[in-house]
Amino acid sequence: MDSDVLFVVGIVLVALGVPSLVSAFSESRPPRAAATAFLLGGALIAFAAVSKPGGYEFGDIPDVVMHVVARAIR
């Protein structure tokens, strides 16, 4: 699998973990789903950053996301 795809999937998992975290804290229950999403998303982001030569820069993120979405639509 391409490192760009792994990077974008990791970003999506981390983004989905935020509402889960807020929901868990507002209902006074342990944030197990949020922790799982953060761990898996962080691991995917880290693996993608290490496996891509040169890594990712902060300014490259929108281009990477749009490239992956464009490839998925095609």
N, C-alpha and C positions, 0 to 999 in steps of 0.2 A: 504494500500500500504506500502511496505517495506521502511524504512527510507533510506536505501542505494540507492534505485531507486530514491527517491525524491532528495537526495543529488546529484546524477549524472545528473538528469534532470535540477536541478538548476545550476550546473556548465556549462552545455551545453547552457542554456539560457543566462547566463552571457557572455560566450564566443561568442555567436552569437550577443550579444548587442554591442560588441567592433567594428566590421566593420560597423554596422549601425550608431554608434556614429561618427566614422570618416567620413562616407559618408555624414551625416547630416551637420557636421561642414564644410566640403569641399564645399558643395553646399549652404551654408549660410541659412539653414532652421532649424527649431526647432527639436531637437532630441527626438521626441515623442516615436517612436518605440524603440529606444535605452533605454530610461528611463523606458518604460514598461518592456522590457526584463530584465533590471537590477533589477527593483523592484520585479518582479515575481521570478526571479532566486535567488535573495538574500533572499526573504521570504522562498522559498523552502529549501535553504541551512540552514537557521536559524532554521526552523521547524524540519528538519532532525537532526540537531546537538542537539537540545533540546530533541527530542523524543528518541534518542538512548542513552541507559545507558552508561555513560563514555564519550560520545561525540566522536568526530573524532580528530585525531592528523594529523599533516601535512604529516608525513611519511606514513600514512594509505591511502591517497587519491589514489595513483596508484593501490593499491590492491583492493580498493572498486570499482573503475571504471572497472577494468578487471573482477572482480566477477560479476558485473551487466551485462557487455557485454557478458560474457560467459553464463550467465543464459538466456539472450535474444536470443543467437544463438541456444542454446539447445532446 
